[in-house]
Each structure stands twice: as structure tokens, then as C-alpha cells.
Amino acid sequence: MRPPFGAPDDEFEVVRDPLWNTIRVDPVALRIIDTPVFQRLRHIRQLGHAYLVYPGATHSRFEHALGVYHLARRTLQLLHERGELQHVDERECKVVPYAALLHDIGHYPFSHALEELGPDQLAEHHEVLTGRFLADPNLATVLNEIAPDADERVERLIRGSSGSSLQGLIAGSLDLDKIEYLNRDARSCGVQYGTVDVDRLIHALTLLEDPEGGGLEIGVHEKGLSALESLLFAKYQMFRNVYWHHAVRAATALYKRAVEEAVEGGLLTSEELVGQTDEGLLGLLDDRARQHRGEAAARLAERWLPALRFRRLPKRILELPGEAIRDLPLGTWFTSRPGLRRKLEDAIARDLALPPGSVFVDYPEKPRMMGLDLLLLQRDGRTVRLPESGRAGLIDLPRVADELYHSARAFRVFASERRDLDRDSLLDVLRRTPSELDELLDSAASVV
């Protein structure tokens, strides 16, 4: 019996992929892939500016999306063969592979970097933008042929709000996106940190009934716990060694500041960031900077954009480990108050006798790096829920999640030129509340 998704075997096209070898693409997926809004993903690097550190990290959101689609079809096939899809709405089964394919359709240039900007500089998070792209006439036509409400079902799956039994495959603690990107990123960067046992994890996925609320949802069999624990630790290692590598973060901080000032200075609008490609945005920034006058435009055209293009990255002049600052007020304002961060950067630049726009401070954030909320089928046949803290004797890694998070995280100060920065003086500044810090930065007093 043919599964309730996909197409007859003789209708598939074959794509060769360096990670999964062969990806079979059904006719509907092929039509989605051929739309201009999906082809844009070819020109958005999966790891943003990581290629400036790891030369092989030039892979794009395009091949990652194909990989997640491939894993979705594999997983659905396994669930179908075990008879686990018989109580799942056939329409849900049908749209899941396409939700997997389209899960990154709304991404900004250089992937996640711009989502660290404040709300005044950004239109929406990329997942919130999904509906805009699904409404594109070319894509909407294809989705409408799947089902009249396919676009709504796909959007809800991507945003994690569908209520579907298969929601966990697209957005959840053990979604296929994580499995795919960790393996692909590790391979492209030439490191082993992110490699996880994909076959073991996928074969351990199962549909379970929630013992508390009822209803079916994606869970994991106890036999897959070691592979799950390996995935969580792989994620930590990749954040520490690749995603939050100091030079990657130096480029990211520079890029964010460039876009931030361009939006604030009226060189472009936050809406113009939506739907851009990596090089398209850099070209737009360059054109607008040369058309405008003023210090911000000059910094963009003469310093910041050439620095990104030719890898003249700001130098790390101070690094404070996450453990040293975890209890400071810093976490309450760093992301939510970009103006305060900018004032701190310019004050440090002034104290170091550097021109404005020469200092960048960075404090990356991923509070649920080790997050876990998943049903577990125990060997005795009972179903229990693994909470965020894990469960003693089963999977203890999330219990130390906070320690791992802060050991991967660091507060860094980058500058365009080498300078000495006093660690204790900066710590004294960071111990201040936002209002105290604001008052200090408004004065002419030295901060470091």
C-alpha cells in the first residue's frame, strides 16, 4: 500500500547531495523548489559569516531545506511501515514534507544574525514572515493544488502552532531541522562536533499518546536516548566551537551594527531587509551608503562593508566568560536595548582613542540551547514526558544545561585596532543596572 504522502516511485526526480547522497524529490516538491522565492535560499548562507573562519561553510539554506525534506519523507515512511499513521489525518501526512522543505523560506540574509537586532530594526522573526512568502502567487498555486488549506497547515507547522500529531517533526525538541543542520554544518566546517547518529534517532521516533492531555504526538523510544543525548551535546559543541567562535561573532557584530545604523539612518527600511539575499543586501547597503552623506554612510562605504568583504575583521581585545557575568544585569538589557549597547560601544571607543564605529560588543544568546520537552516510550511500555530538566537515570544532560550554556557563551569586546582593555574596569561597568549605566554613559566619565 502506498503511503499517504508523496507520489508513485516512477515520478520522482533524483538530487545528489554530499550529505545524504541521494534525495528523491516528488513532483510537487520539485515545483516548489523551482519557484523564485525558494530559489532565493540558494543565496543565503546557512551559517552566515562562519565561512570567514571555516572556508567550507559556504553551504546554503537551499541544500539544508532539501535535507530536512528528505529526512521528513524517511521518517514518515518508517512511521507508515509500522502502522503508526493510520490514526493521523491524511492531510497532515501529506503536507509535512512540504512544511519541512519550506521551513526556512522566510530567512533574512546571512541567516540568524539579523534576528539579534532590536524590534525597531527588524520587521519580524523569520518564522513569522513565513506567511508572506507562502502567499507568493507562484508558491500559493502549488500549495493550493495539494489542499485548499495547505498554506495554512504548512505555516502552522513551521511556527509550531499546528496542534498536529506530527508537529514535532517540524518544530520541537527533536525536530528534523536540528538533526539535519548539525550534521551538515559539521561536515561543511570540517569538524566532528555536530555528527550525530541520524539512523538511530529517526528509527527511535514514534507516535505516542500524551498520558496527561491525551492526543498523539511525536516522541522517542528509550532505545534512542543515547543518540538524543549525543545530539544535545553536539549542539552545545557546535555553538561553542563554530556558531559562537570569536571570529564568527566579530563578523556578526560588525554586520549587525552596519545594518542597524543603515536602518536608523534612513538608508534603508526594515521592510527592505525581507526577501534579500546575502550579496543582494551587501550591494544595496553599498549603493545606499554612497548615495547618502553623513558619518554613518561614510562608515558603511569606507570601513564596515570593505571589512566584511575582505575579512578585515575587528580584533578581540577582551573576553569575559559567561560564568563570570551570568548574574550581572547585562542579560536584562543587552538584546532588548540596542541603543544602550551602542552607547557603551562608542564610550569604549572614545576611551581607547578610536573613532566612533570602531568598537563592537557581543553577547550571544540562545537560552534554550539544551531545551527538552518530549514524550518517552520506556522499555516497560509506559509513556512519560521528559521535561526541560531531563529525568534522573534516563537523560541527565539537560540538568547541566545552564552550566553548558554559560560555558559556551562569552561577552566579547572587538575593536578595529589592537588595544588594551582593563577587565576589572569593564566588569564594574557591567555590574550597573540599565538606568545606572545609561546615566554613566551620558556623562563624560571614562568607562574603562
Summary of the structure (lengths in Angstrom):
residues: 448
radius of gyration: 23.3
end to end distance: 70.8
largest distance: 76.1
contacts: 1507
relative contact order: 0.11
helix: 53%
strand: 11%
